[in-house]
Amino acid sequence: MYNFNRVILMGRLTKNPIFKAANGSHSQIAEISIATNSIYTDDQNNKQNEVCYIDCVAFGKKADSLNNNFSIGRPILIEGRLKYEQWTDNSGKKCSKHKVKINRFEYIDNKPAISSEPVAVLDGCDVL
């Protein structure tokens, strides 16, 4: 059986990255949320704007770079894979959701980087 888990998204950060150290290690974690918009025409010929909010997570140097170079509203191109998370909240309710584990990302705007640290680049993807 063949499996394929790859996600490519382009959107804007909905909040500043949340940066923290991983449990029991020296690795860093950055959590971000992006919004992607889809504009379409409905049956009554009215333009509609559908917004999708996606939570994403990066580790190590990618997390450092996200934390140092991105903030709310900045556009980003992300390549990664879907990751399914499950947990139990404080009231005992079982919860779950999908996140994108970031493998690579790219700046979309011409805004200079806040840090001189190199950013991972998405290879082989044309951005229009």
Contacts in CASP RR format, 6 or more apart in sequence:
PFRMAT RR
TARGET T0000
AUTHOR 0000-0000-0000
METHOD contacts of the structure
MODEL  1
MYNFNRVILMGRLTKNPIFKAANGSHSQIAEISIATNSIYTDDQNNKQNE
VCYIDCVAFGKKADSLNNNFSIGRPILIEGRLKYEQWTDNSGKKCSKHKV
KINRFEYIDNKPAISSEPVAVLDGCDVL
5 81 0 8 1.000
5 82 0 8 1.000
6 79 0 8 1.000
6 80 0 8 1.000
6 81 0 8 1.000
7 78 0 8 1.000
7 79 0 8 1.000
7 80 0 8 1.000
7 81 0 8 1.000
7 82 0 8 1.000
7 100 0 8 1.000
8 77 0 8 1.000
8 78 0 8 1.000
8 79 0 8 1.000
8 80 0 8 1.000
8 122 0 8 1.000
8 125 0 8 1.000
9 34 0 8 1.000
9 36 0 8 1.000
9 54 0 8 1.000
9 56 0 8 1.000
9 77 0 8 1.000
9 78 0 8 1.000
9 100 0 8 1.000
10 36 0 8 1.000
10 75 0 8 1.000
10 76 0 8 1.000
10 77 0 8 1.000
10 78 0 8 1.000
10 108 0 8 1.000
10 127 0 8 1.000
11 34 0 8 1.000
11 35 0 8 1.000
11 36 0 8 1.000
11 37 0 8 1.000
11 75 0 8 1.000
11 76 0 8 1.000
11 77 0 8 1.000
11 108 0 8 1.000
12 34 0 8 1.000
12 35 0 8 1.000
12 73 0 8 1.000
12 74 0 8 1.000
12 75 0 8 1.000
12 76 0 8 1.000
13 32 0 8 1.000
13 33 0 8 1.000
13 34 0 8 1.000
13 70 0 8 1.000
13 71 0 8 1.000
13 72 0 8 1.000
13 73 0 8 1.000
13 74 0 8 1.000
13 76 0 8 1.000
14 33 0 8 1.000
14 34 0 8 1.000
14 35 0 8 1.000
14 53 0 8 1.000
14 72 0 8 1.000
14 73 0 8 1.000
15 32 0 8 1.000
15 33 0 8 1.000
15 72 0 8 1.000
16 70 0 8 1.000
16 71 0 8 1.000
16 72 0 8 1.000
17 30 0 8 1.000
17 31 0 8 1.000
17 32 0 8 1.000
17 63 0 8 1.000
17 66 0 8 1.000
17 67 0 8 1.000
17 70 0 8 1.000
17 71 0 8 1.000
18 30 0 8 1.000
18 31 0 8 1.000
18 32 0 8 1.000
19 28 0 8 1.000
19 29 0 8 1.000
19 30 0 8 1.000
19 63 0 8 1.000
19 66 0 8 1.000
19 67 0 8 1.000
20 28 0 8 1.000
20 29 0 8 1.000
21 27 0 8 1.000
21 28 0 8 1.000
21 29 0 8 1.000
22 28 0 8 1.000
22 29 0 8 1.000
22 59 0 8 1.000
27 59 0 8 1.000
27 60 0 8 1.000
27 63 0 8 1.000
28 59 0 8 1.000
28 60 0 8 1.000
28 63 0 8 1.000
28 64 0 8 1.000
28 67 0 8 1.000
29 57 0 8 1.000
29 58 0 8 1.000
29 59 0 8 1.000
29 60 0 8 1.000
29 63 0 8 1.000
30 57 0 8 1.000
30 58 0 8 1.000
30 59 0 8 1.000
30 62 0 8 1.000
30 63 0 8 1.000
30 64 0 8 1.000
30 66 0 8 1.000
30 67 0 8 1.000
31 55 0 8 1.000
31 56 0 8 1.000
31 57 0 8 1.000
32 55 0 8 1.000
32 56 0 8 1.000
32 57 0 8 1.000
32 58 0 8 1.000
32 66 0 8 1.000
32 70 0 8 1.000
32 76 0 8 1.000
33 53 0 8 1.000
33 54 0 8 1.000
33 55 0 8 1.000
33 56 0 8 1.000
34 53 0 8 1.000
34 54 0 8 1.000
34 56 0 8 1.000
34 76 0 8 1.000
34 78 0 8 1.000
35 51 0 8 1.000
35 52 0 8 1.000
35 53 0 8 1.000
35 54 0 8 1.000
36 51 0 8 1.000
36 52 0 8 1.000
36 54 0 8 1.000
37 49 0 8 1.000
37 50 0 8 1.000
37 51 0 8 1.000
37 52 0 8 1.000
38 49 0 8 1.000
38 50 0 8 1.000
38 51 0 8 1.000
38 52 0 8 1.000
39 47 0 8 1.000
39 48 0 8 1.000
39 49 0 8 1.000
39 50 0 8 1.000
40 47 0 8 1.000
40 48 0 8 1.000
40 50 0 8 1.000
41 47 0 8 1.000
41 48 0 8 1.000
42 48 0 8 1.000
54 99 0 8 1.000
54 100 0 8 1.000
55 97 0 8 1.000
55 99 0 8 1.000
55 100 0 8 1.000
56 78 0 8 1.000
56 99 0 8 1.000
56 100 0 8 1.000
56 101 0 8 1.000
56 102 0 8 1.000
57 83 0 8 1.000
57 99 0 8 1.000
57 100 0 8 1.000
57 101 0 8 1.000
57 102 0 8 1.000
58 66 0 8 1.000
58 101 0 8 1.000
58 102 0 8 1.000
58 105 0 8 1.000
61 117 0 8 1.000
61 120 0 8 1.000
62 102 0 8 1.000
62 104 0 8 1.000
62 105 0 8 1.000
62 120 0 8 1.000
64 117 0 8 1.000
65 115 0 8 1.000
65 117 0 8 1.000
65 118 0 8 1.000
65 119 0 8 1.000
65 120 0 8 1.000
66 102 0 8 1.000
66 105 0 8 1.000
68 113 0 8 1.000
68 114 0 8 1.000
68 115 0 8 1.000
68 117 0 8 1.000
69 107 0 8 1.000
69 113 0 8 1.000
69 114 0 8 1.000
69 115 0 8 1.000
69 117 0 8 1.000
69 119 0 8 1.000
70 76 0 8 1.000
74 109 0 8 1.000
74 111 0 8 1.000
75 107 0 8 1.000
75 108 0 8 1.000
75 109 0 8 1.000
76 105 0 8 1.000
76 106 0 8 1.000
76 107 0 8 1.000
76 108 0 8 1.000
77 105 0 8 1.000
77 106 0 8 1.000
77 107 0 8 1.000
77 108 0 8 1.000
77 122 0 8 1.000
77 125 0 8 1.000
77 127 0 8 1.000
78 100 0 8 1.000
78 102 0 8 1.000
78 104 0 8 1.000
78 105 0 8 1.000
79 102 0 8 1.000
79 103 0 8 1.000
79 104 0 8 1.000
79 105 0 8 1.000
79 122 0 8 1.000
79 125 0 8 1.000
80 100 0 8 1.000
80 101 0 8 1.000
80 102 0 8 1.000
80 103 0 8 1.000
80 104 0 8 1.000
81 100 0 8 1.000
81 101 0 8 1.000
81 103 0 8 1.000
82 98 0 8 1.000
82 99 0 8 1.000
82 100 0 8 1.000
82 101 0 8 1.000
83 98 0 8 1.000
83 99 0 8 1.000
83 100 0 8 1.000
83 101 0 8 1.000
84 96 0 8 1.000
84 97 0 8 1.000
84 98 0 8 1.000
85 96 0 8 1.000
85 97 0 8 1.000
85 98 0 8 1.000
85 99 0 8 1.000
86 94 0 8 1.000
86 95 0 8 1.000
86 96 0 8 1.000
87 94 0 8 1.000
87 95 0 8 1.000
87 96 0 8 1.000
88 94 0 8 1.000
88 95 0 8 1.000
89 95 0 8 1.000
103 120 0 8 1.000
104 120 0 8 1.000
104 121 0 8 1.000
104 122 0 8 1.000
104 123 0 8 1.000
105 119 0 8 1.000
105 120 0 8 1.000
105 122 0 8 1.000
106 119 0 8 1.000
106 120 0 8 1.000
106 121 0 8 1.000
106 122 0 8 1.000
106 125 0 8 1.000
106 127 0 8 1.000
107 113 0 8 1.000
107 119 0 8 1.000
108 127 0 8 1.000
113 119 0 8 1.000
END
